[in-house]
Amino acid sequence: MSAHETIDVSTQDGSYDVHVGAGILDGLGELVRGACAGRAARVISDSNVAPLYANDVALSLLDAGFESSIHIFEAGEASKSMETLSELLERLAEGGLDRDDVVVALGGGVTGDLAGLAAALYLRGIKLVQVPTSLLAMVDSSVGGKCAVDLAAGKNLAGAFWQPSLVVADVDCLDTIAPELFRDSCGEVIKHAVLADEALFAALERRTLTDAGLTGEELVDIVARNVRIKRDVVEADERELGLRQTLNLGHSIGHAIEAASGLSLGHGSSVAAGLCCIARASSRLGWCSDECCQRIVALVASHGLPTDTDVPHKELLSFMLRDKKRHGDGINLVIPREIADVELRRCQVGELEEIVRLGCGVS
């Protein structure tokens, strides 16, 4: 076994550990048993991840004294729907799970969202363990308790806050991730660096995450640093009333880009493009320095991620104004001032039009 770091997360809704390591999936059952005292565990995974890990995870849970079973849904963002959620809830009920039992979300962000929301709703809430297998899920969506499904009107519009009892991130799982999916996930890592970690940003400038030479120990360190950034924000603002909104850096434009693509562009790529767009607009409006903007765009480009969008401005604005982050007649936008220094700025519709004009489709 290689490096293993444990990060504790404490919120009003409960405390839990995030285990980040290489080769730690084999001991999942023991870790789950240490966090959950239930009788049964239902592993929820998608059709891509389940063939790789689900049987081993179920056996590990069985060895730890759980009655374990597996539910598999079709991989892809299209499955993050009310229909799939309803099916998951029916399967939990058919399995006779009670409030002491546990849902184990094995997979990427879609799996974590679906399984998390099912755990939050079933019996008004049962135990949840997040086992992220993608970089995006490891550094972002598995920590913090946000879970949601998409509606026809937009992404993540039906959801809840439901903190896990445990998160187990084994970086060895990243060996089975397609290069394009791993690259897409780098968008959230870059976002975290811009948000709160100048040293991480500089390290990524020296050596990109897509460098094939990264070791397991280096990946553990990078994932753990990202988890700590998110942990610190979540602990200060669990329900996204203020500070936690800064985690939406790049997301208001990014979600609009993602929605306009029909969800064909990955979330991390969309956030990366949105981050560059808001940095360009901020630079041109005098809210951040030209150097800050140039460094952000250069780092995104060095990871092979998009730095702009060709979506028409009216279409972007339409999606932005339907986003769940809208408050009345405006949106709280996260503005980069310098690397590791951001501010929350309330923008009215007219200002949003100017920001989109200055930042999007102009690189």
Secondary structure, 3 states (H helix, E strand, C coil): CCCEEEEEEEECCEEEEEEEECCCHHHHHHHHHHHCCCCEEEEEEECCCHHHHHHHHHHHHHHCCCEEEEEEECCCHHHCCHHHHHHHHHHHHHCCCCCCCEEEEEECHHHHHHHHHHHHHHHHCCEEEEEECCHHHHHHHCCCCEEEEEECCEEEEEEEECCCCEEEEEHHHHHHCCHHHHHHHHHHHHHHHHHHCHHHHHHHHHCCCCCCCCCHHHHHHHHHHHHHHHHHHHHHCCCCCCHHHHHHCCHHHHHHHHHHCCCCCCHHHHHHHHHHHHHHHHHHCCCCCHHHHHHHHHHHHHCCCCCCCCCCHHHHHHHHHCCCCEECCEEEEEEEEECCEEEEEEEEHHHHHHHHHHHCCCC
